[in-house]
Amino acid sequence: MQSINWGRVILGGLLAGVILNVLELILNLLIYAEGMEAALEVMGVEQPGTAWMVTFVILAFVIGCVISFLYAAMRPRLGAGPFTALAAGDTVWFLAWLWPTLMWIAYFPTAFPLSLMVLALVLSFIEVQIAALAAGWVYKEEPAMA
């Protein structure tokens, strides 16, 4: 059994992180801005500041590395390729987007419009799949030693 190529995990994770950050920026500025601003106002919460933004940028890179690692870990069982990359993306999306969003919907049903939350789930699913495919595309294992 070959060991994980950690250099490629990091490289794939960084690429996935760039994709996640760019798409999150676009989605948050163009699609979610009004709805999120209104929801935060209803909750009496201030808009996130620079520290939060920096934290989320870093976390997107961490999530990218998690996707890349899961792809590398799943490869021996599911095989190399897009199916495995998408499975890694599905896993991360479920844990990092679906589950927390369902909790927000349950805890704050009147703050966040359901239509906004469903849209965010759909678009985040697409976003994570693109990032996962990129991470899988970058990941290669070293040739087996004789």
N, C-alpha and C positions, 0 to 999 in steps of 0.2 A: 504494500500500500504506500503510495506516495504521500509525502508530507505537503502541507499547504504552502504555497508560494506567497509568503507574507508581503514581499515587495509588490507583487501584483494585486494582492488584496488591498493594500494601501492606495496604490495607483488607481485601481478601479473605484475604490471608495471616494477618492478625491474627485474623480470625474463625476461620479454619481452625486456627490455633494455640490459640485458646481451646477449641475443640472437642476437639482432640487432648489438651490438658492435662487437661480435665475427664474425658474418657473414660479416659485413662491413670491418673489418680488413682483413679477407680472400679475399674478393672481391677486395679491394683496393690494396692489395699487390700482388695478383696472377693474377687477370683478367684485372683490369683497369689501372695498373701502367704506362705502356708504352704509352697508348693512352692519358691518362690524362697529363702525363709529356709533351708530344708533343703538346697538345692543350694549355697548360699553356705557353709553349715557344712561340707558334704562337701569343698568346695574350700579350706576354711580361710581364707575371705575375710570381712572384717567387713561388716556392713550398711552401705549407702551413707549418708553423712552429709548435712548441710545443703548443703555446697558442691556435692555431686553432684546433689542435688535441684534446686538453683537452675540448675545447668548444663543439666539435662534440660528444665526449664521453658523456658529460653531457646531451647534447640534445637528444642523443639516449635513455637515461633513461627517459627524459621528454616525448618523443614520446611514449615510452613503457607505461608510466602512462596514457597518453591520450588514447591510445588503450584500456587499461584496464578500464578506466572510461567510455569510449563509450560502451564497452561491458556491464558494469553494468547498464548503462542508457538505453540500448536497450533491455535488458533482459525481462522487464515486457511486452514489446510490441511484441517482436519476439520469446521469449522463451529462455530458457537456452540451450546451446549446441554449436556445431561447426558452424552452419549456422550463428548464431548471432555473434560469434567471427570473422568469416570471413567477415561479413558485417562491423564490426568495423574496421577491417584491411583494407578493401576496401576503406572506408571513409578516413582513415588516409593516405593511399597510394596515393589516388587521390589528396589530399590537400598538402601533404609533398613531394611527388616524381613526380607524373605525371605533375601536373600544373607547378611547377618550371622547370622541365626538358624541357617542351614544350617552356617555356619562353627562356631558354638558347639556344635551337635550333633556335628560331626565332631571337634572338639578336646576336648570334654568329654562323651563319650558316657555316662559313668556318673554325672555330677554332676546333669545336668538330665534328669528323666524325659521320655521322648519324648512322652507324652500331654500334659504341660504345654507343651512347645514347639509341638506341633501346635495346641493350644488357643490359645496366644498368637498364632500365625500367623493362624488363622481370625479371631479377634476383632480383631487389628490390621488385617486386610484390611477388615473392616467399618468400623472406626473411621476409617481413611484415606479410604475411599470417602465417608463422611458429610462429612468435612472437605473433600474435593475438590468435592463437590456444593455445599457452602456457598460455597467460594471462587469457583466458577464462577458461582453465582447472583449474587454481589456484583460480579463483574467486568463492566464495560461499557466500550466504546471511545467516544472522543469522535467526534461526527459529522465526516465528511470535510469538509475545507475546499474551497470552490469555486474 
